[in-house]
């Protein structure tokens, strides 16, 4: 009976190849899922940024309107005080 240590080498290599192919397939599937999750995350972040920008624009417009209303009311108040002062002086 002859002992050949390399007789099983083909089977070992075949098993190793199967294991590595399986690992590559699983890693590829995992990365595909990560890519999907990342795309959803980016979409949500873009949506949040757009919403924040919209709210900032509305806030700016509201601030401008408040300023205009304040100026109008303060001018009306000054005119009323002036009219009262001139009518009471007469």
Protein Blocks (a to p, Z undefined) as FASTA:
>chain_A
ZZdfklmmmmmmmmmmmmmmmmmmmmmmmmmmmmmmmmmmmmmmmmmmmmmmmmmmmmmm
mmmmmmmmmmmmmmmmmmmmmmmmmmmmZZ
